[in-house]
Each structure stands twice: as structure tokens, then as C-alpha cells.
């Protein structure tokens, strides 16, 4: 099973632990004795450091994934998923997978519904595959191929429609019309882009295809520093970008 060791100073580490074996957990904060390992318990290591032993949340998993492409973190992908109406049982088509940051968040939001994610770059696909396996989520299907073949690939698996589509790739406006064939009427189509100049062509393509409720938002990330005085941090965290979302209204 997967456990989160949450430290008293905010340090955290996810470990795979087999509770059928009498093995200690070794960390740079000291050793956690196997007899002390219980979910919900605060334990002291051999160095006197205190850990809370708990289960990792999807936020913990995404924050600790191995890097390939820079991931979309949960503070954005969670918002994207909410805006796309994701809930248990929904089906999502995604491209590109990158490091699988957004993939894992979408999968946790729509479980037991499926996320079908396409990544054409083999090096990113391999990183994503390992991150998906490590997450323990079993409702993600990864494809190491271009999203241009997504409709045929899903039809071949008996999937005739999806409830939401999410794109994070170059020139996304060129993919919208073809992928719209598999999006259910009333379903949401979301596009993330780090490039401001991509917002207008994506918007215009949604307009041309008869989508409704088109919205575009700028993503900003600014911490609030709470010390003696409360103030905004002058530096952004994460990375900025733009999200364009629209809803299919038949006819595509």
C-alpha cells in the first residue's frame, strides 16, 4: 500500500509499504520502526523527528510525481476538471499527457469513469506511465500516439462518446473539429495553452463550430505571505497560462 509520511515541518514523502513484511521505513529524517506504522498515528523516528502516517491524497501524488514535461499541478487541473463538469462516472479524452499531472487529477475526479490520455512523445509517455502505475489509479488508459487517431482508437474500444475533452498541446485549434466528433452534446471542451496568441484562434474555432458558453481565463499564481504583516509574494509560483472552455451544442 502507499503511505504518506507527513513531517511536523511540512516535509512529506510517499512510500510503498508492504504490511505483510516486518520491514522498517528508512528516511533521511531517521528510521520508522515497522511496529509503529499505523495509518493515522504520529510516530517518532530514530532521530526524534515526528511523522504523521496517512494515505496520500491526489494532491500529494501530483506534487511528488517524477518530472518529464512540466506537469499541470492540481491547483489548476482541479479547477479545469470542475469547469468541465467532471464527476464520478464521467469519461475524459486528454492530450498530451506530459507527466500525467492533470491526468491523475481528472481520473480521481471522475472515478470510476475513464480517462483516455494520448501522448505522442515516447519519453514523456514512459514517465507518465510510471507515474500512473505509482498512483494506484486503475481508470487511466494511456496511448503512446498522436491524438489525431483518438476517435478511431476509442471507437475500437467500444467508446462512442466522451463527456469532456482536454488539450494541452501545440496549435490546439487544429484539433478541435476532428475531436468534436466524439464529444457528447452538452459536453465540455477545455484547452490549456501557455501562449496568449493561441487564445483567439481557439475561441474562433469554437465559435465556428457552434459551441456555446465560450470562456477564456488567465491563470495567475501568487502566494500570500503571512508573517508579521500579510502581503502578496512578488514572484509567481507554478507557471502562468490560459484556459479556454466551451460547451458542445450539436451539429459538429
N, C-alpha and C positions, 0 to 999 in steps of 0.2 A: 504494500500500500504506500501511497505518497503522504508524507507528513511535512508540515511547515514548522520549522524551528524559528520562533519569533523572539528576538532578543529584547532585553529590557531597555536598550538604547535605540531600538528600531531596526537593528540588523536582522536580516532574515535569510533563511536557507531552506530550499526544498530538498528532501532526501527520499529515496526509495528504501522502504524498510520492510523486511520480511519478519512478521511477528511470530513465525513458527521457528525461527532460529534465535538462539541466545547470543546475539551479537550487539556490541556497543556501537554507538554512533560517534565517529571521530570528527571534530570540527577544529577550526583554528581558535575557537574560544574554549577548547577543552573537550573532554570525553563525557558523553551522556551514557550512563550505565543502562544496560538493557532492562534491568528490573524496574527502572524509573520511567520507562517510556510508556505513557498512557495519554491518550487524547484528552485535552482539557487540563492537564497537570502542568504546574510550574516546577521546573527541576533546576538543580544546580549542577554545573559541570565540574570536572576535576580541578578547574581553575577558579571555581567560585562564581562563574558567570551564570546568570539566570535566563532560561529559555521557557517560553510557553509553548507546549506541544499542541498543535491544532492541525486541521485539514487546510490545505491551500485553497484559496478562492481563485476564480478565473483571473482576477487582478494580479494575484501573486504569481500565477503561472505566466501571464503575459510579461510581467515585469522581469521575469527571470529566464525568458526564452533565449536560446542561442541566436546570435545575430547572423544574418545573411544580408538580405536587403533590410534597410532600416524599417522596423515594424511600425504599424499604426497602433498606438497604445490604447488601452481600454477607456481612457477619458475622452477619446474621440470616437472609437469604434462603438462604444456603448451608446453614445448619442446617435451615431449613424443608424445603428440597429433599431433604436426606439423610433426614429423618424421614418424608418422603412417598415414599421409595424411588426417587427419580429416578436413572436411569442411562441409558446410550446406548440409543436406540430407544423410550423411553417417550413417551407423549403426555399433555400437560397442558392443562387448561382453567383459565383465570385471569380474575379480575375483582376490582377495577378495576386497570387498567394503571398509572394515575398517570404517573410519569415513566419507567416501564419498568425501574426498578432490579431488582426481583425477576424481571421478565420475562427480562432478559438473563442473569441467573444460572441460572434454570431452563433456558433454551434451551441454554446451554453445557453443563449437566449431562446433558441428555437427547439432545443432538445424535447422530444425525441425526433423532431424533424431533421432533415438532412441539409448539410452544406456541401455543395459540389464546387470545388475550387480548382481553377486552371492556372498553371504556371509553366511557361514555355522554357524558361532558363533552367537547365538541369541542376546547376549549382545551388540555385535558390530552392528548387523543388526538393533536393536532398536535405537541406537544412529544415525546410518546412515539414517534411515527412518525419524527421526525427523529433521535432517539436510537437507534432500531433501525437505521435506514439507516446512521448513522455507525458503528455497532458492527461492521458487516460480517457479522453473523449472518443466514443466509438461511432459518432454520427457524422464524420467528415470523410468525404471521398475526394482524394487528390488526383489530378491528372497532370502529367508532365507533357503538356501540349498547348498549342495556341488556342485561345478562346474562339477562334473562327470555326473550330469544329465542335463547339459545345452543344449546339442544338442536336446534331446528329448523334453525338456521344450520349447525351441524356435520353434521346428517343430510343437508342439502342438498349438502354437500361429500363425502358418502360416508363420513363418520366416525360409526360407530355406537356407539363407546365410547371412553372415555379412561381412562388409568391413574391419574390424580391430578387433584384439583380444589383450587384455592387461591382463597380470597376475602379481599379487603381492602376492605370497603365497609360502609355503614351497615346496621344491622338484618340481619346475615348469617343469622340463624336463619330468616328468612322465605324464604330462597333454597335452603335445603338440600334439602328434599324434592323440589322440581322438578328440580334439577340432578342429584340422585342417580340419576335415570333413565338418565343417560348414563355413569355411573361403573361401571367393570367390577367384578364381585365380587372382593373382595380388594384393591381399590384404596383409596387413602388420600384423605381429605377434610380439608384443613387450612384453618383460619380464623385470620387475624390481626385483632386488634382493639386499639386504644389504650385502650379503655374497660373497666374492670374489671366493670361491671354487665352487659356483654354475654357474659361467660364462662358464667354459669349458663344462660341461655336457649339458647345454642349447645349446651352439654353436654346439656341436657334433650332437645333436638330430636334429637341423635344417639341418645340412649337410646331415644326414642320410635320411631325408625325402625329399631332393631335393630342399630345399629353396635356394633362391639366394639373393645376396646383403647383406650378414650377416655382422653386425657391432656390436661392443661392446664398450661402453664408460664408463669411470669412472666419477662419479658425485662429484664435489668438490664445496664447498660453502665458499667463502672468501670475506668478506666485504672490500671495500676500504674506509679508513678513510680520510676525507678531513677536515683538520683544518689548523694550521699554515703550516704544511707540509703534503703532501699526502703520505699515506703509506698503506700497507696491514695490516688488523687486524690479529693478531696471532691466533685467535680462529675461528673455523668454526661455521657457523650458520646452522640451519636445521639439516639434517643428511646425511652422505655420502652413497654411494651405487653404483650400476652398472646397466646399461641398455643394453640389448641385443635385437636387432631388425633384422628381416629378412622378405623376401617377398615370398609369395607362388607362386610356378611355376608348377602348375598342379600336377597330379599324386598322391596326398596324399589322 
